[in-house]
């Protein structure tokens, strides 16, 4: 039995397309519609997003438990809605397949792909500098700046960032799986070239979609986000491809990012 499960983990990505549960178009519509709703709620200017996005002065001078809970609640709500979309579409069986049993090799791949993700992030930033910016805004949010003021601010931002980032990466992988299932049905898989073309196109479209999710009023330049966030998406999808566990691309990126901020804060105080 264990050998059979191990073999299934090596299939890529069979989730929702090659073995049970196989997703229908209606189930994918539920997932993608919910992700679109989440984007509208959190990443556009509306009363809810304004409520969850404090000014620099408000965050730095707050001293308010209510504000801290509001910030942390935004991250939890974001993640909760993404998980709810998967549960709504696929039920408990679908959630379980997204989070299979952790293996020792997953731990090594977590930080290896985490480092690769941040390398792609740095490369993407280099190319993004050559993209003409139509909008000129301060892309440093109140949380980006305020977390360097104190350890309490750092931990509040961390408590918000972790579930928010998990939700964003989970949304990326769900979009990827939907595209994979569609691509295999639309493009004939009769030759190695066509199978490779399908995979390449899925990576590109999923990365562009992730860049769209990360396009916000603070980062409105979609073309730049394609380079920065789209490049980050590629190794995260590679990590999922190798391990079939959504935690692998999540943990490496989150731990390395939070550790880097902590080191800066440690040596600046």
HELIX and SHEET records of a PDB file:
HELIX    1   1 UNK A    2  UNK A   10  1                                   9    
HELIX    2   2 UNK A   25  UNK A   42  1                                  18    
HELIX    3   3 UNK A   47  UNK A   51  1                                   5    
HELIX    4   4 UNK A   56  UNK A   60  1                                   5    
HELIX    5   5 UNK A   65  UNK A   98  1                                  34    
HELIX    6   6 UNK A  104  UNK A  128  1                                  25    
HELIX    7   7 UNK A  142  UNK A  146  1                                   5    
HELIX    8   8 UNK A  151  UNK A  186  1                                  36    
HELIX    9   9 UNK A  192  UNK A  213  1                                  22    
HELIX   10  10 UNK A  222  UNK A  243  1                                  22    
HELIX   11  11 UNK A  246  UNK A  268  1                                  23    
END                                                                             
